[in-house]
Amino acid sequence: MPGKLRLGRFSMNWAGILVAVIFALLHAESFFSGPWSLALAQQVYAFVLGVLYAYWLEKSGSVLAPIVGHNLSDLTETLLVVAWALVP
């Protein structure tokens, strides 16, 4: 996909932004299983993380960086949910 998005020193292909939108939309099932505000928040952070993963892929030239990043963000989210459930 031609063209780059440039914001200051940040630069990446528009394809990465498109992939981030798709990544966020793949998390849209949360609109059917929880509060609307939490589902919208998940869409926002899924998009932001999708941009970050696409950026890492573009800069590293390897799928390993976004795979590790995704696994770490899933682990972090799981630990936060468990910690939140343990708070009285």
C-alpha positions in Angstrom: 0.0 0.0 0.0 1.7 3.2 -1.1 2.2 6.2 1.2 3.4 6.9 4.7 1.9 8.5 7.7 4.3 11.0 9.2 3.9 12.6 12.6 7.1 14.3 13.7 9.8 11.7 13.8 7.2 8.9 13.7 6.7 7.4 10.2 5.0 4.2 9.1 3.2 2.8 6.1 -0.6 3.4 5.8 -0.9 -0.3 5.6 0.0 -0.5 9.3 -2.8 1.8 10.2 -5.2 -0.2 8.1 -4.1 -3.4 9.8 -4.5 -1.7 13.2 -8.1 -0.8 12.4 -8.7 -4.4 11.4 -7.0 -5.6 14.6 -9.3 -3.4 16.7 -12.4 -4.5 14.8 -11.5 -8.2 15.5 -11.9 -7.3 19.2 -15.4 -5.9 18.6 -17.1 -8.9 20.2 -16.7 -7.1 23.6 -19.6 -4.8 22.6 -21.9 -7.9 22.9 -20.5 -9.2 26.2 -19.9 -6.2 28.4 -20.5 -2.5 29.1 -20.4 -0.3 26.1 -17.8 2.1 27.7 -15.4 -0.8 28.4 -15.9 -2.2 24.9 -15.1 1.3 23.4 -12.0 1.6 25.6 -10.9 -1.9 24.3 -11.3 -0.7 20.7 -9.1 2.3 21.4 -6.3 0.4 23.1 -6.5 -2.4 20.5 -6.1 0.2 17.8 -3.1 1.8 19.6 -1.5 -1.5 20.2 -2.2 -2.6 16.6 -0.3 0.6 15.4 2.6 -0.3 17.8 2.7 -3.9 16.6 2.7 -2.8 12.9 5.4 -0.3 13.6 7.6 -2.9 15.3 7.0 -5.3 12.3 8.0 -2.5 9.9 11.1 -1.5 11.8 12.3 -5.0 12.8 11.4 -6.8 9.6 10.3 -9.7 11.7 7.0 -11.0 13.0 8.8 -11.9 16.3 8.6 -8.4 17.7 4.8 -8.0 17.4 4.2 -11.6 18.5 6.2 -11.0 21.7 4.5 -7.6 22.2 1.0 -9.1 21.8 1.8 -11.9 24.2 3.2 -9.5 26.8 0.2 -7.2 26.5 -2.2 -10.2 26.9 -0.3 -11.3 30.0 -0.4 -7.8 31.4 -4.1 -7.5 30.8 -4.7 -10.9 32.4 -2.7 -10.1 35.5 -4.5 -6.8 35.9 -7.9 -8.5 35.6 -6.9 -11.1 38.2 -5.4 -8.4 40.5 -8.6 -6.3 40.2 -10.7 -9.4 41.1 -8.7 -9.9 44.2 -9.2 -6.4 45.5 -11.9 -6.4 48.2 
